[in-house]
Amino acid sequence: MKLYEIDKALADRLDQAEAYAAEHEGEYPEDLAMLIDGLEMAKNTKIGNLIRMIKNLNAEADMVEIESAKLAKRAQVCENKANRLKEYLSFFIHPGEKWSDETSKVSWRGSKSILVTNQEEVPAEYIKRTENVSVDKRAIKEDLKTGKDIPGIELVEKQSIQIK
């Protein structure tokens, strides 16, 4: 039986016992008392099991969080190592060159990024106001695309290696 079924059956039997006791000078049959005791024990067992299940799930969630943090650190280590190896590979396959074999392909993709040469010269509209003052590179990039000249800013072209 499910907990809500046990609870309903217990309430029904208690009502039955009260009705019987009202007609028989406060006493009710032994078999009804045993049934009520059995239902109460079943209810307590289900409640105890439910509590243990909650505790186990909370403990498992804690363990998963800890393992997740470990895996995130491990992933970062792998990403850093892959980036260092990409830099190393770029000494042998220069920007613009391509290389491939049966399982891999290396090419270069051009990109543009913002290099702030002098933050004091950057107009106030491009300054982000947070706890730390920083330049809003996204807004600058959009305005540079339209041809606007912004003091203190250079558009730097880069090449990033693509491995597939």
N, C-alpha and C positions, 0 to 999 in steps of 0.2 A: 504494500500500500504506500501511497505517497503521503507526505506529511500533512497536506491539507485534507486528504481523505481520512487519515487517522484522527486529526483534530475534529472533523465533522462527526465521525463515528463516536468519538469520546464524548462530545457534547450531547449527541443523541442518547447515548447510554446513561449519562449523568441525569438528563431530563427524565428518562425512563425510571431510573433509580429513585429520584425525588418523588415522582408520581406514585410509585409503588410504596415508598416509605410513608407517604402521607396517608395512604389507605391502610397500612399495616403497622401502626404504632412505631414508626421510625426505623423499621428494619426492612432490609431487602434481601433477595435470595443470594445464596453463596455463589452460584454460577454467574450472576450479574456482577457481583463484586470482583470475581476472578477475571471476567471479561474487561471490566474497567481498569483493573490493575495491569492486565496485559496490554491494553491500549495505551496507558500512561507510560509503561516501560518502552513500548514501541516508539511512542512520541519522543521520549527522552533519548533513546538510541538514535533516532533520525536527527534530532537537534544536535546531539554530540557529534555525529558524523558530518553534519553540515558545517559546524564550527571548525572541525578539523580540516575539512575541505577548503574552507576560506583561508585558514592559516597556511595550508600547503600552497594554495594559489598565490598568496601574498609572498611567501618565501621563494616560490619559483619566479615571481615577477622581480624580486630583488636580485636573484641570481642572474636572471636574463639581463637586467640593467648592468650588472657588474661585467658580465661577459660581453655585452654590447660595447661598453667602454673599452674593454681590452681589444675587441675586434676593430673598433674605430682607430685606436692607436696603431694597431698592426696595419690597417689599411693606409694610414698616413705614412708609415714607414715605407710601405710598398710604393706608394705614389711618389714619395721623395726619391727613392732609389731609381724608379723608372725615369723621373725627370733628370736625375744626374746622368743616367745612361743615355738619354736623348741628347744631352749636351755633349757627352763624349762622342756619340755617333756623328754629331754635326761637325766634328773635326775631320771626318773621313768622307762624308757626303755633304758637299757644300751647298749653300742656298742656290736653288734653281736646278740642281742635279736631281735625277731620279734613279731609283734602284729597285729591283724586284727579283723575286724568285718564285718558286711554285706556291709558297705559303705566305709570303710577305711582300709588302710594297711600301716604299718610302718616297714621299714627295714633299714639297714645301708649299705652304700657303702663306700669302702675304696678309698682313694685318696692320692696323694703325693704332697707336696708343698715344696718350697725352703725356708729355714730359713738362712738368712745371719747372721753369728755369729760375723764376723769381716770384715767390708768392706775394710779396708786397706790391708788385705791379699789377696783379690780377684784379680786374674790376670787381667791385663789391657784389654785383649780381651773380657772380660765379663762386662766391664763398658760401659754404655751408656753415650754418651756425648750430653747433652742437656743443657738447662739453669740450670737445677739441675742435679747433678751427681747421677746416680742410677745404680743398678746392672741389667744386662740383664738376668732375671730369665728364660726366654724361652730357650736361648742358653745354659744356665747352665743345665737345666733339660734334654735337648737333650744329652749333653755330659755325664751327670751322668748315663743316660740309657745305654750308651756304656761302662760303667765301669770306666770312667776317675775319678781320685781323684782331687778335686779342693780345694785348701786351703781357709779357711774362710767360707766354705759352709757345711751345713748338710742337708741331705734329711730327712724330717720329715713325718711320716705316720700319716694320720688323718682319722677320720670316720665322714661322714656327713649323717645326718638323711634324709631319703627319705619318703615322705608322698604322697600317691596316693589315 
